[in-house]
Amino acid sequence: MIQNLFISLLEILIGLAGGLAVGGGFVAFLTVLGIIPRLIQLSRTDRFLQVYIASVILGSLFGTYMSFADVTWDQPTVLLVLWGVFHGIFNGMLAAALTEVLNVFPILSKRIRMDDKLLWFLMAIVFGKIAGSIFQWTIFVK
């Protein structure tokens, strides 16, 4: 009895410590790199700051709940496509904000001596990503 209680308390402590570590890393990622402020600045949507804050918090809580709950979501295909589009937009905007903050593309284009072809370089990356995603979802996901 006491041993089971001790094991349960130890599991709770380990789970809480792991959650704090992952949460701290997520917050550090968003704040230190300035992803969300840069995204707000680029999209000129500073009037929706409270919506951004609520979206990050509610999205994190909902994602955590969906990860641990035994919930099956049998939805119509149209709704799942819309859900996937929103996920794609979020991931694309997050990646774009990250690369913008780190100035990856200007540095890379200078290193490979393509300064004057930066727009073509970005378009090639965008269309390559689209083609790769379509290929993956039509061939590998059935």
ABEGO torsion letter per residue (X at the ends): XAAAAAAAAAAAAAAAAAAAAAAAAAAAAAAAAGAAAAAAAAAGAAAAAAAAAAAAAAAAAAAAAAAABBBBBBBBAAAAAAAAAAAAAAAAAAAAAAAAAAGAAAAAAAAAGAAAAAAAAAAAAAAAAAAAAAAAAAAABX
